[in-house]
Amino acid sequence: MAGLGDAHARFLLACLAASILLTSRAQPTTPTEVKVGFIVDAGSPVGKIATTTIPMALEDFYAAYPNSSVRVRILQHDSGGDVVAAASAALQLMTVQGARAILGPQSSVESAFVAGLATQAQLPVVSFSATSPSVSPATAAFFARAALSDASQADAIAALATHFGWRRVVPIYQDDDYGAAFVPFLVDALTAERTEVPYRCALPAAATHDAIAAALLRMQSEQTRVFVLHTRPGLAKNVFAAAVETGMMAEGYVWVITDGLTGLLGSVDPPQGVIGLTPHVPHTTRLRDVKKRWAHRYMRDHRDAEPAQAVMGCYALWAYDAAWAVASAAERLSPGDLSSPPGLVGGKGGPTDIAGLGKSRSGPSFLRAINDTKFDGLGGKFELVNGELAVPAFQVVNIMDSGRERIIGFWSARHGLSRQVDSGSNESSGELRPVIWPGDSTVRPTGWVQPTSARKLRVAVPGNVSDSYKPIVRLEVDPATNQTTASGFVIEVFEAAVRLLPYALPFEYVKAASMPYDDLVQAVGNGTFDAAVADITMTANRSNHVDFTLPYAATAIAMLVRVRDQRSNKRTWVFLKPLRYDLWLVSAAFFLFTGFVVWAIEHRANLEFRGPASYQVGTLLYFGFSTLVFAHRETLKSNLSRFVVLVWVFVVLILQSSYTASLTSMLTVPQLEPAVADYRELQRGTAMVGVMNNSFVLRAMMASGFPQGRLVRYPNSQTIHECLLNGTIGAVVNETPYLRIFLKTYRDNFTMTGPLNKTGGFGFAFPKGSPYVTDLSQAILKLTESDEMNMIERKWFGDPNDDGATQDSGPFTSNSLSFNSFWGLFLITGATSLLCCVVHLATFVAANRRELPPHLSWKDWLSSLFKLFDDKDPSSHTFRVKDDGSTVSVRNDTVASPLAAQSELGSPLSAPYTSEWSGTASPATGEIELAAGGQEGDEVAPNPVDSGENGRGQ
């Protein structure tokens, strides 16, 4: 019975459980409520936007996800812009009302205080409007920024300044945490782009119209005309009103507003021509639909609002996405987090006891869920990186009439400025659309004007300068008016460079006492002077105290010595000097080569090139070298040899003329050479050496090991001239500009010699870190690339080609002629001779190939060919005479007398022969006897059979 009772009880319990389960399934599940605090200044422009946007965002979220298991309930508190009220509201939300997270507070000051409390309580705070870098997740672990930090737009503003060429920018900011925290980031970004911030203008939030106007008038008296405005909308509206009244919205001025003002244009009412930055928002169908509904709802919630304010700007987009992110994160909370008590646990104090705050159990999980939330929001892709909203890109807008925006370009950290967003093309990168500037101007403002109250730079100029060096720098002070006037090459270059600066640089010349330039450089470094403009050579030691501009004049260390005429010492062999050794050798080789080619072509057919070997060698040498004076007497029979000699005689004519001209120059022009060849010779000698007063050259020479006892200081050029002439000093070592000035006056007896040791050049000195160094260096580069620098040099130093500063510009030496000057001529004559020789040899081989036995070794064949080539050519017209149209042939060893040779016609064709002196013709053969001229005895003509075998042309 007991067993049956237990079974019956278990059955009843199972039925009851099934009934309860079926009942729970039949009824809808009630979503879990998650309370989220909302702290805002409801009366401010941002507060009005937020009170409309956040409820609308939650409604849209749950309309998109109707089956959500969690519902966010907003607990709104109005702080009225007061930090204490915001802190009190936060404490009440955390300790009494059970909020698991807080949206807001609105301002950065409130957010910083509330974020500190929330971090202690481990409760997430999500801000959609606190953009100041003074509060960040790095300083408050439970703070998340669903808006862009103001620091993210600093690089975009600096890029604008660089793009438009503005080298000075003045920030105007609100004197609180919102404005002051942004300025350091802006200054750093501008400085990185080499843009100066000459001063800053901080305005209190409650500044009156008169106070704002007074501050603007002070800025108007300065030269900068580019202003970056970063304030709250109310103060910005007053600033623009005062700027219009003071004329600072006219042509030539530039105003740039940050995204905090561009997102609230309806509350700022900026004039036309202002440049603004705003986060780039992709245009979507959803955004267009939300904007329409939001505008209607905003006007319904705020009956007194103006239609221009019903524009969904960046703050509305950030608030919408922040509420969406909180609702999405709440969906991902675990059941354990949702079941935990909503308030703080572990606290020891009451609702207002800050030190006794407990900790939220769900806070850490809620914060992780918020930071991990990613979705496509109204403002673009929503993603928190290290608790900060990622920066996609900024739009650069131009404010038109009635607050309308006109997009002129985009900026991103990846592509910089461009006409298209995220454009990597070369066409749009770095370019913006045309801008309408204040005053309806389309001309890009320079960003500066001549100031009326700026402090002038005190530029030090050496006062006690010798008259010899006044072309370099000179300073005169009128004793009556105490007015300072500076002139010279250095001064004119400095003033020309200042004119090329993209801003005005007021300065005044100050006479510097007589001191070494090392001391003058130190005076600039310690602030006694703002700059030094002089012929200061840049050295490593001086650069430790100041910053130098790029050199505006190249300099080098050289020697100045007397010159002496060396002709008397080299008279004996002067005839060899016109030609250098290589030209002598090549000329001699070509004399021999030409003689050989002529002999090779002529000796078989020309009796004047025949005879014993010694006679032929002598004829070869004589003929080759006799062409030097055109005294060759041998008659050439071959057209090939005539062509060779014709080309060679032309080359000899040019060589002879060049030799004569060079020798004449050497014998008549003074051969001036430096008395001291180089620095080493000077150092080995015993002569005294002059060095200019206050020059670093003295220290440099001593460092190189030059004896100090041989160094003599001199004050001016006149002293140098006298000491060099009377032999007191043997040389002067100085920089080239000073030596050129000396040579311009005393150029006849002196020259600059020795290897030029390069120096840093002349530069302008400024204190360390001066922003003018870079700008003036760029101006000097522009000046150097233009013709103005050459004009300045010619004005003060004359034509550099006529100063006699170098040996190349004066009549000191007559250089020997080398083979390089004539190698083209030798190439022509060599190719001609070689070609004619080859043609002759080819003709010889072709004509005599049958005379050589076919079965010979190559050595015997060459020997036979050589013997045949050395023999006389009986077929030549010089050995043939015609009588009645038939050819007379002679034996190969017959030699005609010179008289007979000279009587031959110079034609390759045989001519008719009429004998008037000797010989009787044979009626059978037509042969005659020829007088041998006593060379080989009388020979008898061969019989017809032999003539038929050995003779040619019959």
NORZIGI-V921238 format. One record per backbone hydrogen bond with DSSP energy under -0.5 kcal/mol. CO is the residue of the C=O (numbers start at 1). NH is the residue of the N-H. E is the energy in kcal/mol with one decimal. If there is no record, write none. Layout:
BEGIN
co=CO nh=NH e=E
co=CO nh=NH e=E
END
This chain:
BEGIN
co=1 nh=5 e=-2.1
co=2 nh=6 e=-1.9
co=3 nh=7 e=-2.0
co=4 nh=8 e=-2.2
co=5 nh=9 e=-1.9
co=6 nh=10 e=-2.2
co=7 nh=11 e=-2.1
co=8 nh=12 e=-1.9
co=9 nh=13 e=-2.1
co=10 nh=14 e=-2.0
co=11 nh=15 e=-2.2
co=12 nh=16 e=-2.1
co=13 nh=17 e=-2.2
co=14 nh=18 e=-2.3
co=15 nh=19 e=-2.1
co=16 nh=20 e=-2.2
co=17 nh=21 e=-2.3
co=18 nh=22 e=-2.5
co=19 nh=23 e=-2.0
co=20 nh=24 e=-2.1
co=21 nh=25 e=-2.1
co=22 nh=26 e=-1.7
co=23 nh=27 e=-1.2
co=32 nh=71 e=-2.9
co=33 nh=35 e=-0.5
co=34 nh=73 e=-2.9
co=35 nh=100 e=-3.1
co=35 nh=101 e=-0.7
co=36 nh=75 e=-2.6
co=37 nh=103 e=-3.7
co=38 nh=40 e=-0.5
co=38 nh=77 e=-3.3
co=39 nh=105 e=-0.5
co=40 nh=42 e=-1.1
co=40 nh=79 e=-1.7
co=40 nh=80 e=-0.6
co=41 nh=44 e=-1.7
co=44 nh=48 e=-2.6
co=45 nh=49 e=-1.9
co=46 nh=50 e=-2.6
co=47 nh=51 e=-2.5
co=48 nh=52 e=-1.0
co=49 nh=53 e=-2.2
co=50 nh=54 e=-2.3
co=52 nh=56 e=-1.0
co=53 nh=57 e=-2.7
co=54 nh=58 e=-2.2
co=55 nh=59 e=-2.2
co=56 nh=60 e=-2.3
co=57 nh=61 e=-2.3
co=58 nh=62 e=-2.3
co=59 nh=63 e=-1.5
co=60 nh=64 e=-1.8
co=61 nh=65 e=-1.9
co=65 nh=68 e=-1.2
co=69 nh=32 e=-3.1
co=71 nh=34 e=-3.0
co=72 nh=74 e=-0.5
co=73 nh=36 e=-2.9
co=74 nh=76 e=-0.6
co=75 nh=38 e=-2.6
co=77 nh=40 e=-2.3
co=77 nh=79 e=-0.7
co=79 nh=82 e=-1.5
co=82 nh=86 e=-2.1
co=83 nh=87 e=-2.5
co=84 nh=88 e=-2.7
co=85 nh=89 e=-2.3
co=86 nh=90 e=-2.2
co=87 nh=91 e=-2.3
co=88 nh=92 e=-2.3
co=89 nh=93 e=-2.5
co=90 nh=94 e=-2.2
co=91 nh=95 e=-2.6
co=92 nh=96 e=-2.0
co=92 nh=97 e=-2.4
co=93 nh=99 e=-2.8
co=94 nh=344 e=-0.5
co=100 nh=124 e=-0.6
co=101 nh=37 e=-3.1
co=102 nh=104 e=-0.5
co=102 nh=126 e=-3.0
co=103 nh=39 e=-2.1
co=107 nh=111 e=-2.4
co=108 nh=112 e=-2.4
co=109 nh=113 e=-1.6
co=110 nh=114 e=-2.8
co=111 nh=115 e=-2.8
co=112 nh=116 e=-1.3
co=113 nh=117 e=-1.7
co=114 nh=118 e=-3.0
co=115 nh=119 e=-2.3
co=116 nh=120 e=-1.7
co=117 nh=121 e=-2.0
co=118 nh=122 e=-0.9
co=118 nh=123 e=-2.6
co=121 nh=360 e=-2.6
co=124 nh=102 e=-2.0
co=125 nh=127 e=-0.6
co=125 nh=144 e=-2.9
co=126 nh=104 e=-2.8
co=127 nh=146 e=-3.1
co=129 nh=131 e=-1.4
co=131 nh=150 e=-3.1
co=132 nh=135 e=-1.4
co=136 nh=139 e=-1.3
co=136 nh=140 e=-1.9
co=140 nh=143 e=-1.7
co=142 nh=125 e=-2.4
co=144 nh=127 e=-2.5
co=144 nh=146 e=-0.7
co=145 nh=389 e=-0.8
co=147 nh=389 e=-0.8
co=149 nh=152 e=-1.5
co=150 nh=153 e=-1.4
co=151 nh=154 e=-1.0
co=153 nh=157 e=-2.0
co=154 nh=158 e=-2.2
co=155 nh=159 e=-2.1
co=156 nh=160 e=-1.8
co=157 nh=161 e=-2.1
co=158 nh=162 e=-2.1
co=159 nh=163 e=-2.5
co=160 nh=164 e=-2.3
co=161 nh=165 e=-0.6
co=161 nh=166 e=-2.6
co=162 nh=165 e=-0.6
co=165 nh=167 e=-0.7
co=167 nh=196 e=-3.1
co=169 nh=171 e=-0.5
co=170 nh=228 e=-2.0
co=171 nh=173 e=-0.5
co=171 nh=201 e=-2.5
co=172 nh=230 e=-2.7
co=173 nh=203 e=-2.6
co=174 nh=176 e=-2.4
co=174 nh=180 e=-0.5
co=176 nh=180 e=-3.0
co=177 nh=181 e=-1.2
co=179 nh=182 e=-0.8
co=179 nh=183 e=-1.1
co=180 nh=184 e=-0.7
co=182 nh=186 e=-1.9
co=183 nh=187 e=-2.9
co=184 nh=188 e=-2.4
co=185 nh=189 e=-2.1
co=186 nh=190 e=-2.5
co=187 nh=191 e=-2.8
co=188 nh=192 e=-2.0
co=189 nh=193 e=-1.0
co=190 nh=195 e=-2.8
co=191 nh=194 e=-1.9
co=196 nh=169 e=-2.3
co=196 nh=198 e=-0.6
co=199 nh=171 e=-0.5
co=200 nh=202 e=-0.5
co=201 nh=173 e=-2.2
co=201 nh=203 e=-0.5
co=203 nh=175 e=-2.7
co=204 nh=207 e=-1.7
co=208 nh=212 e=-2.3
co=209 nh=213 e=-2.5
co=210 nh=214 e=-2.4
co=211 nh=215 e=-2.0
co=212 nh=216 e=-2.2
co=213 nh=217 e=-2.2
co=214 nh=218 e=-1.8
co=215 nh=219 e=-1.7
co=216 nh=220 e=-2.1
co=217 nh=221 e=-1.2
co=219 nh=222 e=-1.0
co=221 nh=452 e=-2.4
co=221 nh=453 e=-1.4
co=223 nh=449 e=-1.5
co=225 nh=227 e=-0.5
co=225 nh=254 e=-2.4
co=226 nh=170 e=-2.5
co=227 nh=229 e=-0.5
co=227 nh=256 e=-2.5
co=228 nh=172 e=-3.3
co=228 nh=230 e=-0.5
co=229 nh=258 e=-1.5
co=230 nh=174 e=-1.7
co=232 nh=236 e=-2.4
co=233 nh=237 e=-2.2
co=234 nh=238 e=-1.4
co=235 nh=239 e=-2.2
co=236 nh=240 e=-2.3
co=237 nh=241 e=-1.7
co=238 nh=242 e=-2.3
co=239 nh=243 e=-2.3
co=240 nh=244 e=-2.1
co=241 nh=245 e=-1.6
co=242 nh=246 e=-2.2
co=243 nh=248 e=-2.5
co=243 nh=249 e=-0.6
co=244 nh=247 e=-0.8
co=247 nh=250 e=-0.8
co=250 nh=253 e=-1.6
co=253 nh=438 e=-0.5
co=254 nh=227 e=-2.4
co=255 nh=275 e=-2.9
co=256 nh=229 e=-3.1
co=257 nh=277 e=-1.2
co=258 nh=261 e=-1.2
co=258 nh=262 e=-2.0
co=259 nh=263 e=-2.1
co=261 nh=264 e=-1.3
co=262 nh=265 e=-0.8
co=264 nh=267 e=-1.4
co=264 nh=268 e=-1.0
co=265 nh=269 e=-2.7
co=271 nh=274 e=-1.0
co=273 nh=438 e=-0.5
co=274 nh=399 e=-2.9
co=275 nh=257 e=-2.7
co=276 nh=397 e=-2.7
co=278 nh=395 e=-3.9
co=282 nh=284 e=-0.6
co=284 nh=288 e=-2.0
co=285 nh=289 e=-2.1
co=286 nh=290 e=-2.7
co=287 nh=291 e=-2.5
co=288 nh=292 e=-1.6
co=289 nh=293 e=-2.0
co=290 nh=294 e=-2.9
co=291 nh=295 e=-2.4
co=292 nh=296 e=-1.8
co=293 nh=297 e=-2.2
co=294 nh=298 e=-3.0
co=295 nh=299 e=-2.0
co=296 nh=300 e=-1.6
co=297 nh=301 e=-2.6
co=298 nh=302 e=-2.1
co=301 nh=303 e=-0.5
co=302 nh=305 e=-1.5
co=306 nh=309 e=-1.5
co=306 nh=310 e=-0.6
co=307 nh=310 e=-1.2
co=309 nh=311 e=-1.4
co=311 nh=313 e=-1.3
co=313 nh=317 e=-2.0
co=314 nh=318 e=-2.7
co=315 nh=319 e=-2.4
co=316 nh=320 e=-2.3
co=317 nh=321 e=-2.5
co=318 nh=322 e=-2.4
co=319 nh=323 e=-2.2
co=320 nh=324 e=-2.1
co=321 nh=325 e=-2.5
co=322 nh=326 e=-2.2
co=323 nh=327 e=-2.2
co=324 nh=328 e=-2.4
co=325 nh=329 e=-2.5
co=326 nh=330 e=-2.1
co=327 nh=331 e=-1.1
co=328 nh=332 e=-0.6
co=329 nh=332 e=-1.0
co=330 nh=333 e=-1.2
co=334 nh=338 e=-2.2
co=335 nh=339 e=-2.0
co=336 nh=340 e=-0.8
co=345 nh=359 e=-2.4
co=350 nh=353 e=-1.5
co=352 nh=354 e=-1.1
co=354 nh=357 e=-1.5
co=356 nh=348 e=-1.2
co=356 nh=349 e=-1.0
co=359 nh=345 e=-2.0
co=362 nh=366 e=-2.6
co=363 nh=367 e=-2.7
co=364 nh=368 e=-2.2
co=365 nh=369 e=-2.2
co=366 nh=370 e=-2.2
co=367 nh=371 e=-2.6
co=368 nh=372 e=-1.7
co=370 nh=373 e=-1.1
co=373 nh=384 e=-0.5
co=375 nh=377 e=-1.0
co=375 nh=382 e=-3.4
co=377 nh=380 e=-1.1
co=380 nh=377 e=-2.3
co=381 nh=383 e=-0.7
co=382 nh=375 e=-1.2
co=383 nh=385 e=-0.6
co=383 nh=390 e=-2.2
co=384 nh=386 e=-0.6
co=385 nh=388 e=-1.4
co=387 nh=145 e=-2.9
co=388 nh=385 e=-3.5
co=390 nh=392 e=-0.8
co=393 nh=280 e=-2.8
co=394 nh=411 e=-2.5
co=395 nh=278 e=-1.8
co=395 nh=397 e=-0.6
co=396 nh=408 e=-2.9
co=396 nh=409 e=-1.1
co=397 nh=276 e=-2.6
co=397 nh=399 e=-0.5
co=398 nh=406 e=-1.2
co=399 nh=273 e=-2.6
co=400 nh=403 e=-1.2
co=401 nh=404 e=-1.5
co=404 nh=400 e=-3.4
co=406 nh=398 e=-2.6
co=408 nh=433 e=-3.0
co=409 nh=396 e=-2.8
co=410 nh=418 e=-2.1
co=411 nh=394 e=-3.0
co=412 nh=416 e=-2.5
co=416 nh=412 e=-1.2
co=417 nh=430 e=-4.1
co=418 nh=410 e=-3.1
co=420 nh=423 e=-1.3
co=422 nh=424 e=-0.6
co=425 nh=429 e=-1.6
co=428 nh=419 e=-1.1
co=428 nh=431 e=-1.7
co=435 nh=437 e=-0.7
co=437 nh=440 e=-0.9
co=437 nh=441 e=-1.0
co=441 nh=437 e=-3.4
co=447 nh=225 e=-2.5
co=457 nh=459 e=-1.0
co=457 nh=508 e=-2.8
co=458 nh=460 e=-0.6
co=458 nh=530 e=-2.0
co=458 nh=531 e=-1.3
co=459 nh=510 e=-3.4
co=460 nh=533 e=-2.5
co=461 nh=512 e=-2.5
co=463 nh=465 e=-1.5
co=466 nh=469 e=-1.3
co=467 nh=470 e=-1.1
co=469 nh=472 e=-1.3
co=469 nh=473 e=-1.5
co=471 nh=489 e=-2.6
co=472 nh=490 e=-2.8
co=474 nh=487 e=-2.4
co=476 nh=478 e=-0.5
co=476 nh=485 e=-3.2
co=477 nh=479 e=-0.6
co=478 nh=482 e=-2.6
co=483 nh=478 e=-2.7
co=485 nh=476 e=-3.1
co=487 nh=474 e=-2.2
co=488 nh=492 e=-2.4
co=489 nh=493 e=-2.1
co=490 nh=494 e=-2.2
co=491 nh=495 e=-2.5
co=492 nh=496 e=-1.9
co=493 nh=497 e=-2.2
co=494 nh=498 e=-2.3
co=495 nh=499 e=-1.7
co=496 nh=500 e=-0.7
co=497 nh=500 e=-0.7
co=498 nh=501 e=-1.4
co=506 nh=457 e=-2.5
co=508 nh=459 e=-2.8
co=510 nh=461 e=-2.4
co=512 nh=463 e=-1.4
co=516 nh=519 e=-0.6
co=516 nh=520 e=-1.9
co=517 nh=521 e=-2.4
co=518 nh=522 e=-1.8
co=519 nh=523 e=-1.9
co=520 nh=524 e=-1.5
co=521 nh=525 e=-2.1
co=522 nh=526 e=-2.2
co=523 nh=528 e=-1.7
co=523 nh=529 e=-1.2
co=524 nh=527 e=-1.0
co=530 nh=767 e=-0.7
co=531 nh=460 e=-3.1
co=532 nh=534 e=-0.6
co=532 nh=765 e=-2.0
co=534 nh=536 e=-2.0
co=535 nh=537 e=-0.6
co=536 nh=763 e=-2.0
co=538 nh=760 e=-0.8
co=539 nh=543 e=-1.9
co=541 nh=544 e=-1.0
co=542 nh=545 e=-1.6
co=542 nh=546 e=-1.4
co=545 nh=768 e=-0.5
co=547 nh=766 e=-2.2
co=553 nh=762 e=-2.1
co=555 nh=759 e=-1.7
co=556 nh=558 e=-0.5
co=556 nh=736 e=-2.3
co=557 nh=757 e=-2.1
co=558 nh=734 e=-2.0
co=559 nh=753 e=-2.3
co=560 nh=732 e=-1.9
co=561 nh=751 e=-2.4
co=562 nh=675 e=-2.8
co=564 nh=566 e=-0.5
co=564 nh=673 e=-2.7
co=566 nh=569 e=-0.7
co=567 nh=570 e=-1.4
co=568 nh=571 e=-0.5
co=571 nh=574 e=-1.1
co=573 nh=576 e=-1.4
co=574 nh=577 e=-1.1
co=574 nh=578 e=-0.6
co=576 nh=579 e=-0.6
co=578 nh=817 e=-3.4
co=580 nh=583 e=-0.6
co=580 nh=584 e=-2.1
co=581 nh=585 e=-2.4
co=582 nh=586 e=-2.2
co=583 nh=587 e=-2.4
co=584 nh=588 e=-2.5
co=585 nh=589 e=-2.3
co=586 nh=590 e=-2.2
co=587 nh=591 e=-2.1
co=588 nh=592 e=-2.0
co=589 nh=593 e=-2.5
co=590 nh=594 e=-2.7
co=591 nh=595 e=-2.1
co=592 nh=596 e=-2.4
co=593 nh=597 e=-2.4
co=594 nh=598 e=-2.5
co=595 nh=599 e=-2.3
co=596 nh=600 e=-3.0
co=597 nh=601 e=-1.8
co=598 nh=602 e=-2.4
co=599 nh=603 e=-2.7
co=602 nh=605 e=-1.3
co=602 nh=606 e=-2.2
co=604 nh=873 e=-3.3
co=605 nh=607 e=-0.5
co=606 nh=609 e=-1.7
co=607 nh=610 e=-1.6
co=612 nh=616 e=-2.4
co=613 nh=617 e=-2.6
co=614 nh=618 e=-2.4
co=615 nh=619 e=-2.5
co=616 nh=620 e=-2.5
co=617 nh=621 e=-2.7
co=618 nh=622 e=-3.0
co=619 nh=623 e=-2.8
co=620 nh=624 e=-2.2
co=621 nh=625 e=-2.4
co=622 nh=626 e=-2.1
co=623 nh=627 e=-0.8
co=624 nh=627 e=-0.6
co=625 nh=628 e=-1.4
co=626 nh=629 e=-1.0
co=626 nh=631 e=-2.7
co=627 nh=630 e=-0.5
co=634 nh=636 e=-0.5
co=638 nh=642 e=-1.9
co=639 nh=643 e=-2.2
co=640 nh=644 e=-2.1
co=641 nh=645 e=-2.6
co=642 nh=646 e=-2.3
co=643 nh=647 e=-2.0
co=644 nh=648 e=-2.2
co=645 nh=649 e=-2.9
co=646 nh=650 e=-1.5
co=647 nh=651 e=-1.8
co=648 nh=652 e=-2.7
co=649 nh=653 e=-2.3
co=650 nh=654 e=-1.7
co=651 nh=655 e=-2.5
co=652 nh=656 e=-3.0
co=653 nh=657 e=-2.3
co=654 nh=658 e=-2.4
co=655 nh=659 e=-2.7
co=656 nh=660 e=-2.4
co=657 nh=661 e=-2.3
co=658 nh=662 e=-2.5
co=659 nh=663 e=-2.6
co=660 nh=664 e=-2.3
co=661 nh=665 e=-2.1
co=662 nh=666 e=-2.2
co=663 nh=667 e=-2.0
co=664 nh=668 e=-1.7
co=665 nh=669 e=-2.7
co=670 nh=672 e=-1.3
co=671 nh=566 e=-3.1
co=673 nh=564 e=-2.5
co=677 nh=754 e=-0.6
co=678 nh=682 e=-1.8
co=679 nh=683 e=-2.5
co=680 nh=684 e=-2.1
co=681 nh=685 e=-1.3
co=688 nh=730 e=-2.9
co=688 nh=731 e=-1.0
co=689 nh=712 e=-3.0
co=690 nh=733 e=-2.3
co=691 nh=714 e=-1.7
co=692 nh=695 e=-1.3
co=694 nh=517 e=-0.7
co=695 nh=698 e=-0.8
co=696 nh=700 e=-2.0
co=697 nh=701 e=-2.7
co=698 nh=702 e=-2.1
co=699 nh=703 e=-2.1
co=700 nh=704 e=-1.2
co=701 nh=706 e=-2.3
co=702 nh=705 e=-1.3
co=707 nh=710 e=-1.2
co=708 nh=711 e=-1.6
co=710 nh=689 e=-3.2
co=712 nh=691 e=-3.0
co=714 nh=693 e=-1.8
co=716 nh=720 e=-1.4
co=717 nh=721 e=-2.5
co=718 nh=722 e=-2.2
co=719 nh=723 e=-2.4
co=720 nh=724 e=-2.5
co=721 nh=725 e=-1.9
co=722 nh=726 e=-2.3
co=723 nh=727 e=-0.5
co=723 nh=728 e=-1.3
co=723 nh=729 e=-1.3
co=731 nh=690 e=-2.6
co=732 nh=560 e=-2.6
co=732 nh=734 e=-0.5
co=734 nh=558 e=-2.7
co=735 nh=738 e=-0.6
co=735 nh=739 e=-1.7
co=736 nh=740 e=-2.5
co=737 nh=741 e=-1.6
co=738 nh=742 e=-1.9
co=739 nh=743 e=-2.7
co=740 nh=744 e=-1.8
co=741 nh=745 e=-0.8
co=742 nh=745 e=-1.0
co=742 nh=746 e=-3.0
co=749 nh=563 e=-1.8
co=751 nh=561 e=-2.3
co=751 nh=753 e=-0.5
co=753 nh=559 e=-2.1
co=755 nh=757 e=-0.7
co=756 nh=758 e=-0.7
co=757 nh=557 e=-2.9
co=761 nh=538 e=-2.6
co=762 nh=552 e=-2.1
co=762 nh=553 e=-0.8
co=764 nh=549 e=-1.7
co=765 nh=532 e=-2.1
co=766 nh=547 e=-3.0
co=767 nh=770 e=-1.8
co=770 nh=773 e=-1.0
co=771 nh=775 e=-0.9
co=772 nh=776 e=-2.8
co=773 nh=777 e=-2.2
co=774 nh=778 e=-2.1
co=775 nh=779 e=-2.1
co=776 nh=780 e=-2.5
co=777 nh=781 e=-2.0
co=778 nh=782 e=-2.3
co=779 nh=783 e=-2.4
co=780 nh=784 e=-2.6
co=781 nh=785 e=-2.2
co=782 nh=786 e=-1.0
co=783 nh=789 e=-1.0
co=787 nh=791 e=-1.9
co=788 nh=792 e=-2.2
co=789 nh=793 e=-2.3
co=790 nh=794 e=-2.5
co=791 nh=795 e=-1.8
co=792 nh=796 e=-1.7
co=793 nh=797 e=-3.0
co=793 nh=798 e=-0.6
co=794 nh=798 e=-1.1
co=799 nh=802 e=-1.9
co=800 nh=803 e=-0.7
co=806 nh=809 e=-0.9
co=807 nh=810 e=-0.9
co=807 nh=812 e=-0.6
co=810 nh=812 e=-1.9
co=812 nh=672 e=-0.8
co=813 nh=815 e=-0.5
co=817 nh=580 e=-3.6
co=818 nh=821 e=-1.3
co=819 nh=822 e=-1.4
co=819 nh=823 e=-1.0
co=822 nh=825 e=-0.5
co=822 nh=826 e=-2.1
co=823 nh=827 e=-1.9
co=824 nh=828 e=-1.9
co=825 nh=829 e=-2.5
co=826 nh=830 e=-2.5
co=827 nh=831 e=-2.3
co=828 nh=832 e=-2.4
co=829 nh=833 e=-2.6
co=830 nh=834 e=-2.5
co=831 nh=835 e=-2.4
co=832 nh=836 e=-2.5
co=833 nh=837 e=-2.3
co=834 nh=838 e=-2.3
co=835 nh=839 e=-2.6
co=836 nh=840 e=-2.4
co=837 nh=841 e=-2.6
co=838 nh=842 e=-2.7
co=839 nh=843 e=-2.3
co=840 nh=844 e=-2.5
co=841 nh=845 e=-2.6
co=842 nh=846 e=-2.2
co=843 nh=847 e=-2.1
co=844 nh=848 e=-1.6
co=846 nh=849 e=-0.5
co=848 nh=851 e=-0.8
co=849 nh=852 e=-0.6
co=854 nh=856 e=-1.0
co=857 nh=861 e=-2.9
co=858 nh=862 e=-2.2
co=859 nh=863 e=-2.4
co=860 nh=864 e=-2.6
co=861 nh=865 e=-2.2
co=862 nh=866 e=-2.7
co=863 nh=867 e=-2.3
co=864 nh=868 e=-2.4
co=865 nh=869 e=-2.5
co=866 nh=870 e=-1.8
co=867 nh=871 e=-1.0
co=872 nh=874 e=-0.9
co=873 nh=876 e=-1.5
co=876 nh=879 e=-1.8
co=877 nh=880 e=-0.9
co=881 nh=888 e=-1.1
co=882 nh=913 e=-1.3
co=886 nh=883 e=-1.0
co=887 nh=889 e=-0.6
co=891 nh=894 e=-1.8
co=897 nh=901 e=-2.8
co=898 nh=902 e=-2.5
co=899 nh=903 e=-1.4
co=901 nh=904 e=-0.9
co=911 nh=882 e=-1.6
co=921 nh=923 e=-0.5
co=922 nh=926 e=-2.6
co=927 nh=922 e=-1.6
co=931 nh=897 e=-0.7
co=932 nh=935 e=-1.2
co=943 nh=947 e=-2.6
co=944 nh=948 e=-1.7
co=945 nh=949 e=-1.2
co=946 nh=950 e=-2.7
co=947 nh=951 e=-1.7
END
